[in-house]
Amino acid sequence: MNTSTTKVMSLYKRTKMLPFGQKIFSKMVSRMAPYFATIKPKITELRPNYCECLIKKRRSVQNHIKTVHVIAICNGLEMAMGVMAEASIPKHLRWIPKGMNVEYTAKAGSDIRCVAKVSPEQWVPGDLLVEVNAYDDNDVVVVTGHIKLWISEKPLKN
């Protein structure tokens, strides 16, 4: 279990107290991984082993039937997972994504809340399946699945 605060968690705690702090933090994360900016995400909750990311329904993330496109949702799920991982992983470990499996379970006709979570004991070397779910405004699951991470020990520094 991670008992020390990571850089990402520390940054989140400092920025969330500011006016528009969640928006500032989310923009900072999007600058580190620019593709995330395409969905204009907002991290609304972050704690060790858990992250929520909000995607507002707007024209640029809609498909031809005017619902939030599943690729935009997958982008939000990946952002939630990445921020959660960076905020949670023990300092002696590192991670890299290996794949994503999702199922579309309902139409995404509203703003979308993307959630990624793991249990603290899952942070061990090897494959880690991060549970990811996307919810509409009525808490209906519109996408469910998992993102597989490869967890390994950081190399020793000389």
C-alpha positions as CSV (number, residue, x, y, z in Angstrom):
1,M,0.0,0.0,0.0
2,N,1.2,3.5,-0.8
3,T,1.6,5.5,2.4
4,S,3.4,8.5,0.9
5,T,1.9,11.2,-1.2
6,T,2.8,11.2,-4.9
7,K,3.5,14.3,-6.9
8,V,0.2,14.1,-8.7
9,M,-1.8,13.7,-5.4
10,S,0.1,16.6,-3.9
11,L,-0.6,18.8,-6.9
12,Y,-4.3,17.9,-6.8
13,K,-4.6,18.7,-3.1
14,R,-2.9,22.1,-3.7
15,T,-4.9,23.1,-6.7
16,K,-8.4,21.9,-5.6
17,M,-8.5,24.6,-2.9
18,L,-8.1,27.4,-5.5
19,P,-11.0,29.0,-7.3
20,F,-11.4,26.8,-10.5
21,G,-8.8,24.4,-8.9
22,Q,-10.2,21.2,-10.5
23,K,-10.2,22.9,-13.9
24,I,-6.7,24.2,-13.4
25,F,-5.5,20.7,-12.3
26,S,-7.3,19.1,-15.3
27,K,-5.7,21.5,-17.7
28,M,-2.2,20.8,-16.2
29,V,-2.8,17.0,-16.7
30,S,-4.0,17.6,-20.3
31,R,-0.8,19.6,-21.0
32,M,1.3,16.6,-19.9
33,A,-0.7,14.3,-22.2
34,P,-2.1,16.6,-24.9
35,Y,-4.5,14.2,-26.4
36,F,-6.7,14.3,-23.3
37,A,-7.4,18.0,-24.1
38,T,-9.6,16.9,-27.0
39,I,-12.4,16.0,-24.6
40,K,-11.9,19.0,-22.2
41,P,-11.9,16.7,-19.2
42,K,-12.3,17.8,-15.6
43,I,-11.0,15.7,-12.7
44,T,-13.8,16.0,-10.1
45,E,-12.5,13.6,-7.5
46,L,-9.1,12.1,-6.8
47,R,-8.0,10.0,-3.9
48,P,-5.6,7.0,-3.7
49,N,-6.8,4.2,-6.0
50,Y,-9.8,6.2,-7.3
51,C,-10.4,8.9,-9.8
52,E,-13.4,10.5,-11.5
53,C,-13.3,12.6,-14.7
54,L,-16.2,14.5,-16.2
55,I,-16.8,14.9,-19.9
56,K,-19.3,17.5,-20.8
57,K,-21.7,16.6,-23.7
58,R,-21.0,19.1,-26.4
59,R,-20.9,19.0,-30.2
60,S,-17.2,18.2,-30.5
61,V,-17.5,14.9,-28.6
62,Q,-20.8,13.7,-30.2
63,N,-21.4,11.1,-32.8
64,H,-23.9,11.1,-35.7
65,I,-26.8,10.2,-33.3
66,K,-25.9,13.1,-30.9
67,T,-24.7,10.9,-28.1
68,V,-21.2,11.2,-26.6
69,H,-18.9,9.1,-28.9
70,V,-17.5,6.0,-27.3
71,I,-14.0,7.0,-28.3
72,A,-14.3,10.2,-26.3
73,I,-15.6,8.1,-23.4
74,C,-12.6,5.8,-23.7
75,N,-10.3,8.8,-23.7
76,G,-12.0,10.0,-20.5
77,L,-11.6,6.5,-18.9
78,E,-8.0,6.4,-19.9
79,M,-7.4,9.8,-18.3
80,A,-9.2,8.8,-15.1
81,M,-7.0,5.6,-15.0
82,G,-3.8,7.4,-15.7
83,V,-4.4,10.1,-13.1
84,M,-5.5,7.5,-10.6
85,A,-2.4,5.4,-11.3
86,E,0.0,8.4,-11.0
87,A,-1.7,9.4,-7.8
88,S,-1.6,5.9,-6.3
89,I,1.3,3.8,-7.4
90,P,4.0,3.1,-4.8
91,K,7.2,5.0,-5.4
92,H,9.2,1.8,-6.2
93,L,6.9,0.8,-9.0
94,R,6.1,2.0,-12.5
95,W,3.2,1.3,-14.9
96,I,2.4,1.2,-18.6
97,P,-0.9,0.4,-20.2
98,K,-1.2,-2.9,-22.1
99,G,-4.8,-2.8,-23.3
100,M,-8.4,-1.8,-22.8
101,N,-11.5,-3.9,-23.0
102,V,-14.9,-2.1,-22.9
103,E,-18.5,-2.8,-23.5
104,Y,-21.1,-0.2,-24.6
105,T,-24.1,-0.8,-22.3
106,A,-26.3,2.2,-22.9
107,K,-26.6,5.4,-25.0
108,A,-24.5,8.2,-23.6
109,G,-27.0,11.1,-24.0
110,S,-25.7,13.4,-21.3
111,D,-22.5,14.5,-19.6
112,I,-20.4,11.5,-18.7
113,R,-18.6,10.7,-15.5
114,C,-15.6,8.4,-16.0
115,V,-14.4,6.4,-13.0
116,A,-11.3,4.3,-12.6
117,K,-10.5,2.4,-9.4
118,V,-8.4,-0.4,-8.0
119,S,-7.7,-1.9,-4.6
120,P,-4.5,-0.9,-2.8
121,E,-3.3,-4.5,-2.6
122,Q,-3.3,-4.7,-6.4
123,W,-0.2,-2.5,-6.7
124,V,2.3,-5.4,-7.2
125,P,4.5,-6.3,-10.2
126,G,2.6,-8.0,-13.0
127,D,-0.7,-7.4,-14.8
128,L,-3.2,-5.1,-13.0
129,L,-6.8,-4.8,-14.2
130,V,-8.1,-1.4,-13.5
131,E,-11.9,-1.3,-13.3
132,V,-13.3,1.5,-15.4
133,N,-16.9,2.6,-15.8
134,A,-18.7,5.6,-17.4
135,Y,-22.0,6.9,-16.1
136,D,-24.6,9.3,-17.5
137,D,-26.4,11.9,-15.4
138,N,-28.8,9.3,-14.1
139,D,-25.9,7.0,-12.9
140,V,-26.7,4.5,-15.7
141,V,-23.5,2.7,-16.8
142,V,-23.0,3.6,-20.4
143,V,-19.5,1.9,-20.8
144,T,-17.9,-0.7,-18.6
145,G,-14.6,-2.5,-18.8
146,H,-11.1,-2.6,-17.6
147,I,-7.7,-1.2,-18.6
148,K,-4.8,-3.6,-18.2
149,L,-1.6,-2.2,-16.8
150,W,1.9,-3.8,-16.6
151,I,3.4,-3.0,-13.2
152,S,7.1,-3.4,-12.8
153,E,9.8,-2.4,-10.3
154,K,11.7,0.8,-11.1
155,P,15.3,0.1,-12.0
156,L,17.8,0.9,-9.2
157,K,19.6,4.2,-9.7
158,N,23.4,4.0,-9.6
